[in-house]
Amino acid sequence: MNDRVRDLRLKALAGALVLSGLVGVLLGFLGVRRNDDIVLQMPYLASGGLVGLALIGLGAMVMIQQQMQEQSRRAAAVTESLEEWKEAALAELRAFLESATLELEVRNPAPPQRLENSSVGAPRDHV
């Protein structure tokens, strides 16, 4: 339950940061839209636009961090599940091998056969 509360808090923080960033960009735009002079537009852009973009970026980073933590927890759960399955499979294999019997039959090998007409090693005549 603690992870769920932390995830909810991080999502709420990210949403609040993005929303406040959008409000800052909107206020910057509303302050700039009636001024044709660039010198008068700069304070609005600096205070509203850039700060708003920074807040949006910060909110996105918080959301990415929350998603990475959630993926990490999921991967850990899958890894733990696989470890449990592996241990159960190994225990079952060990039990099978302990109960298995092995019967071997050893036969005497056949005596090697000699080849009488072997031409191995004999010189050949070339015509």
ZAVEX-440277 format. One record per residue: residue in three letters; x negated, y negated, z of N, C-alpha, C in turn. Coordinates in Angstrom, 1 decimal, padded with zeros to 4 digits. Each point is the difference from the previous one (the first is absolute). Example, Ala and Ser with C-alpha at 12.3 -4.5 7.8 and 13.67 -1.06 7.14 Angstrom:
<drengus>
DRENGU;ALA;-013.2;005.7;007.8;000.9;-001.2;000.0;-000.9;-001.2;000.0
DRENGU;SER;000.4;-001.1;-000.7;-000.9;-001.1;000.0;000.8;-001.1;000.8
</drengus>
This chain:
<drengus>
DRENGU;MET;-000.8;001.2;000.0;000.8;-001.2;000.0;-000.9;-001.3;000.0
DRENGU;ASN;-001.1;000.1;000.6;-000.9;-001.1;000.1;-000.5;-000.5;-001.4
DRENGU;ASP;-000.2;001.0;-000.9;-000.4;-000.3;-001.4;001.1;-000.7;-000.7
DRENGU;ARG;001.2;000.5;000.2;001.2;-000.7;-000.7;000.1;-001.4;000.4
DRENGU;VAL;-000.1;-000.3;001.3;000.1;-001.3;000.5;-001.1;-000.9;-000.6
DRENGU;ARG;-001.2;000.5;000.0;-001.2;-000.7;-000.6;000.3;-000.3;-001.5
DRENGU;ASP;000.5;001.0;-000.7;000.2;-000.2;-001.4;001.1;-001.0;-000.2
DRENGU;LEU;001.0;000.0;000.8;001.1;-001.0;-000.1;-000.5;-001.4;000.3
DRENGU;ARG;-000.9;-000.1;001.0;-000.5;-001.3;000.3;-000.9;-000.5;-001.1
DRENGU;LEU;-000.8;000.9;-000.6;-000.9;-000.5;-001.1;000.8;-000.4;-001.2
DRENGU;LYS;001.1;000.8;-000.3;000.8;-000.4;-001.1;000.7;-001.4;000.2
DRENGU;ALA;000.5;-000.2;001.3;000.6;-001.2;000.3;-001.0;-001.2;-000.1
DRENGU;LEU;-001.2;000.2;000.5;-001.0;-001.0;-000.1;-000.3;-000.3;-001.5
DRENGU;ALA;-000.2;001.0;-000.8;-000.3;-000.2;-001.4;001.2;-000.7;-000.7
DRENGU;GLY;001.2;000.3;000.3;001.2;-000.6;-000.6;000.0;-001.5;000.4
DRENGU;ALA;-000.3;-000.3;001.3;000.0;-001.4;000.5;-001.1;-000.8;-000.6
DRENGU;LEU;-001.1;000.6;-000.2;-001.1;-000.7;-000.7;000.3;-000.3;-001.4
DRENGU;VAL;000.5;000.9;-000.7;000.4;-000.2;-001.4;001.1;-001.0;-000.1
DRENGU;LEU;001.0;000.1;000.8;001.1;-000.9;000.0;-000.5;-001.5;000.3
DRENGU;SER;-000.8;-000.1;001.0;-000.5;-001.4;000.3;-000.9;-000.5;-001.1
DRENGU;GLY;-000.7;000.9;-000.6;-000.8;-000.4;-001.2;000.8;-000.5;-001.1
DRENGU;LEU;001.1;000.7;-000.3;000.9;-000.4;-001.1;000.7;-001.4;000.4
DRENGU;VAL;000.3;-000.1;001.3;000.6;-001.3;000.4;-001.1;-001.1;-000.2
DRENGU;GLY;-001.2;000.3;000.3;-001.1;-001.0;-000.2;-000.2;-000.4;-001.4
DRENGU;VAL;000.0;001.0;-000.9;-000.1;-000.3;-001.4;001.2;-000.8;-000.5
DRENGU;LEU;001.2;000.4;000.4;001.2;-000.8;-000.4;-000.1;-001.4;000.5
DRENGU;LEU;-000.4;-000.2;001.2;-000.1;-001.4;000.5;-001.0;-000.8;-000.7
DRENGU;GLY;-001.1;000.7;-000.3;-001.1;-000.7;-000.9;000.6;-000.4;-001.3
DRENGU;PHE;000.8;000.9;-000.6;000.5;-000.3;-001.3;001.0;-001.1;000.0
DRENGU;LEU;000.9;000.0;001.1;001.0;-001.1;000.1;-000.7;-001.3;000.3
DRENGU;GLY;-001.1;000.0;000.6;-000.7;-001.3;000.2;-000.7;-000.5;-001.2
DRENGU;VAL;-000.4;000.9;-000.9;-000.7;-000.4;-001.2;000.9;-000.3;-001.2
DRENGU;ARG;001.1;000.6;-000.1;000.8;000.0;-001.2;000.4;-001.4;-000.5
DRENGU;ARG;000.1;-001.0;000.9;000.4;-001.3;-000.4;-001.1;-001.0;-000.2
DRENGU;ASN;-001.2;000.4;000.4;-001.2;-000.9;-000.2;-000.7;000.4;-001.3
DRENGU;ASP;-000.3;-001.0;-000.8;-000.7;000.2;-001.2;-001.5;-000.3;000.2
DRENGU;ASP;-000.3;-000.7;001.1;-001.4;-000.3;000.3;-000.7;001.2;000.7
DRENGU;ILE;-001.1;000.4;-000.6;-000.7;001.2;000.5;-000.6;-000.3;001.4
DRENGU;VAL;-000.4;-001.2;000.2;-000.6;-000.4;001.3;001.1;000.2;001.1
DRENGU;LEU;001.2;-000.3;-000.3;001.1;000.1;001.0;000.4;001.5;000.2
DRENGU;GLN;-000.2;000.8;-001.1;000.3;001.4;000.1;-000.9;000.9;000.8
DRENGU;MET;-001.3;-000.4;000.1;-001.0;000.8;000.7;000.3;000.3;001.5
DRENGU;PRO;000.5;-000.9;000.8;000.3;000.4;001.4;001.1;001.1;000.1
DRENGU;TYR;001.0;-000.1;-000.9;001.0;001.0;000.0;-000.5;001.4;-000.4
DRENGU;LEU;-000.8;-000.1;-001.1;-000.6;001.3;-000.4;-000.9;000.6;001.0
DRENGU;ALA;-000.8;-000.9;000.7;-001.0;000.6;001.0;000.8;000.5;001.2
DRENGU;SER;001.0;-000.7;000.5;000.6;000.4;001.2;001.1;001.1;-000.3
DRENGU;GLY;000.8;-000.2;-001.0;001.0;001.0;-000.2;-000.4;001.1;-000.9
DRENGU;GLY;-000.6;-000.3;-001.1;-000.3;001.1;-001.0;-001.1;000.9;000.4
DRENGU;LEU;-001.1;-000.5;000.4;-001.1;000.8;000.3;000.2;000.8;001.3
DRENGU;VAL;000.6;-000.7;001.0;000.2;000.7;001.3;001.1;001.1;-000.2
DRENGU;GLY;001.0;-000.4;-000.9;001.0;001.0;-000.3;-000.5;001.3;-000.7
DRENGU;LEU;-000.9;-000.3;-000.9;-000.6;001.2;-000.7;-000.9;000.8;000.9
DRENGU;ALA;-000.7;-000.7;000.9;-000.8;000.7;001.0;000.9;000.9;000.9
DRENGU;LEU;001.1;-000.6;000.5;000.9;000.8;000.8;000.6;001.2;-000.7
DRENGU;ILE;000.3;-000.2;-001.3;000.5;001.1;-000.8;-001.1;001.1;-000.1
DRENGU;GLY;-001.2;-000.4;-000.3;-001.1;001.0;-000.1;-000.2;000.7;001.3
DRENGU;LEU;000.1;-000.7;001.1;-000.2;000.6;001.4;001.1;001.0;000.3
DRENGU;GLY;001.2;-000.4;-000.4;001.2;000.9;000.2;-000.2;001.3;-000.9
DRENGU;ALA;-000.5;-000.2;-001.2;-000.3;001.2;-000.8;-001.1;000.9;000.6
DRENGU;MET;-001.0;-000.6;000.5;-001.0;000.8;000.7;000.5;000.8;001.2
DRENGU;VAL;000.8;-000.7;000.8;000.6;000.7;001.1;000.9;001.2;-000.4
DRENGU;MET;000.7;-000.2;-001.1;000.9;001.1;-000.5;-000.9;001.1;-000.6
DRENGU;ILE;-001.1;-000.3;-000.7;-000.9;001.0;-000.5;-000.6;000.8;001.2
DRENGU;GLN;-000.4;-000.7;001.1;-000.6;000.7;001.1;001.0;000.9;000.7
DRENGU;GLN;001.3;-000.4;000.1;001.0;000.9;000.5;000.2;001.2;-000.8
DRENGU;GLN;000.0;-000.2;-001.3;000.2;001.2;-000.9;-001.2;000.9;000.1
DRENGU;MET;-001.2;-000.5;000.1;-001.2;000.9;000.1;000.1;000.8;001.3
DRENGU;GLN;000.4;-000.7;001.1;000.1;000.8;001.3;001.1;001.1;-000.1
DRENGU;GLU;001.1;-000.3;-000.7;001.0;001.0;-000.2;-000.5;001.2;-000.8
DRENGU;GLN;-000.7;-000.3;-001.1;-000.6;001.0;-000.8;-001.0;000.8;000.7
DRENGU;SER;-000.8;-000.6;000.9;-001.0;000.7;000.8;000.7;001.0;000.9
DRENGU;ARG;001.1;-000.5;000.6;000.7;000.9;000.9;000.6;001.2;-000.7
DRENGU;ARG;000.5;-000.2;-001.2;000.6;001.1;-000.8;-001.1;000.9;-000.4
DRENGU;ALA;-001.1;-000.5;-000.4;-001.1;000.9;-000.4;-000.5;000.8;001.2
DRENGU;ALA;-000.1;-000.6;001.2;-000.4;000.8;001.2;001.0;001.1;000.3
DRENGU;ALA;001.3;-000.3;-000.2;001.0;001.0;000.3;-000.1;001.2;-001.0
DRENGU;VAL;-000.2;-000.4;-001.3;-000.2;001.1;-001.0;-001.2;000.8;000.3
DRENGU;THR;-001.1;-000.6;000.4;-001.2;000.7;000.3;000.2;000.9;001.2
DRENGU;GLU;000.7;-000.5;001.0;000.2;000.8;001.2;000.9;001.2;-000.3
DRENGU;SER;001.0;-000.2;-000.9;000.9;001.1;-000.4;-000.8;001.1;-000.8
DRENGU;LEU;-000.9;-000.5;-000.8;-000.9;001.0;-000.8;-000.9;000.7;000.9
DRENGU;GLU;-000.5;-000.6;001.0;-000.9;000.6;001.0;000.8;001.1;000.8
DRENGU;GLU;001.2;-000.3;000.4;000.8;001.0;000.7;000.3;001.2;-001.0
DRENGU;TRP;000.3;-000.3;-001.2;000.3;001.1;-001.0;-001.2;000.8;-000.2
DRENGU;LYS;-001.2;-000.6;-000.1;-001.3;000.7;-000.2;-000.2;000.9;001.2
DRENGU;GLU;000.1;-000.5;001.2;-000.2;000.8;001.2;000.9;001.2;000.0
DRENGU;ALA;001.3;-000.2;-000.3;001.0;001.1;000.0;-000.4;001.0;-001.1
DRENGU;ALA;-000.4;-000.4;-001.1;-000.4;000.9;-001.1;-001.2;000.8;000.4
DRENGU;LEU;-001.0;-000.7;000.6;-001.2;000.8;000.4;000.3;001.0;001.1
DRENGU;ALA;000.9;-000.4;000.9;000.3;001.0;001.1;000.7;001.2;-000.6
DRENGU;GLU;000.9;-000.2;-001.0;000.7;001.1;-000.6;-001.0;000.8;-000.8
DRENGU;LEU;-000.9;-000.6;-000.7;-001.0;000.8;-000.8;-000.9;000.8;001.0
DRENGU;ARG;-000.4;-000.6;001.1;-000.8;000.7;001.0;000.7;001.2;000.5
DRENGU;ALA;001.3;-000.2;000.3;000.8;001.1;000.6;000.1;001.1;-001.1
DRENGU;PHE;000.2;-000.3;-001.2;000.1;001.0;-001.1;-001.3;000.7;-000.1
DRENGU;LEU;-001.1;-000.7;000.0;-001.3;000.6;-000.2;-000.4;000.9;001.2
DRENGU;GLU;000.4;-000.3;001.2;-000.2;000.8;001.2;000.8;001.3;-000.1
DRENGU;SER;001.2;000.0;-000.6;000.8;001.2;000.0;-000.3;000.8;-001.3
DRENGU;ALA;-000.7;-000.5;-000.9;-000.3;000.7;-001.2;-001.1;001.0;000.2
DRENGU;THR;000.2;001.2;-000.7;-001.1;001.0;000.0;-000.5;000.1;-001.4
DRENGU;LEU;-001.3;000.4;000.0;-000.7;000.1;-001.2;-000.5;001.5;-000.2
DRENGU;GLU;000.4;000.6;-001.0;-000.5;001.4;-000.3;-001.0;-000.1;-001.2
DRENGU;LEU;-001.1;000.6;000.3;-001.0;000.1;-001.1;-000.4;001.4;-000.3
DRENGU;GLU;-000.2;000.3;-001.2;-000.5;001.3;-000.4;-001.3;-000.2;-000.8
DRENGU;VAL;-001.0;000.7;000.6;-001.3;-000.2;-000.6;-000.3;001.3;-000.9
DRENGU;ARG;-000.3;-000.2;-001.2;-000.3;001.2;-000.9;-001.4;000.0;-000.3
DRENGU;ASN;-000.5;001.2;-000.3;-001.4;000.1;-000.4;-000.1;-000.5;-001.5
DRENGU;PRO;-001.0;-000.8;-000.2;-000.1;-000.5;-001.4;-000.4;001.2;-001.0
DRENGU;ALA;000.4;-000.1;-001.2;-000.3;001.0;-001.0;-001.5;-000.2;-000.3
DRENGU;PRO;-000.7;001.1;-000.3;-001.4;-000.1;-000.4;-000.2;-000.7;-001.3
DRENGU;PRO;-001.0;-000.7;-000.1;-000.3;-000.8;-001.3;-000.2;001.0;-001.1
DRENGU;GLN;000.5;-000.3;-001.2;-000.1;000.8;-001.2;-001.2;-000.5;-000.8
DRENGU;ARG;-000.8;001.0;-000.4;-001.2;-000.3;-000.8;000.4;000.1;-001.5
DRENGU;LEU;-000.5;-001.0;-000.7;000.2;000.0;-001.5;-001.2;000.6;-000.7
DRENGU;GLU;000.2;001.1;-000.7;-001.1;000.7;-000.6;-000.5;-000.8;-001.3
DRENGU;ASN;000.9;-000.4;-000.8;-000.3;-000.6;-001.3;000.0;-001.5;000.2
DRENGU;SER;-000.7;-000.5;000.9;000.0;-001.5;000.2;-001.1;-000.6;-000.8
DRENGU;SER;000.3;-001.0;-000.7;-001.0;-000.7;-000.9;-000.5;-001.3;000.7
DRENGU;VAL;000.3;-000.1;001.3;-000.5;-001.2;000.7;-001.5;000.1;000.2
DRENGU;GLY;-000.6;-001.0;-000.4;-001.5;-000.1;000.2;-000.8;000.7;-001.2
DRENGU;ALA;000.7;000.7;-000.9;-000.7;000.7;-001.1;-000.3;-001.0;-001.1
DRENGU;PRO;-001.2;000.0;-000.6;-000.2;-000.9;-001.1;000.8;000.3;-001.2
DRENGU;ARG;000.3;-001.0;-000.7;000.8;000.1;-001.2;-000.9;-000.3;-001.2
DRENGU;ASP;000.3;000.7;-001.1;-000.7;-000.3;-001.3;000.8;-001.0;-000.8
DRENGU;HIS;-000.7;-001.0;-000.5;000.6;-001.0;-000.8;-000.3;000.3;-001.4
DRENGU;VAL;000.9;000.0;-000.9;-000.3;000.2;-001.4;000.1;-001.2;-000.8
</drengus>
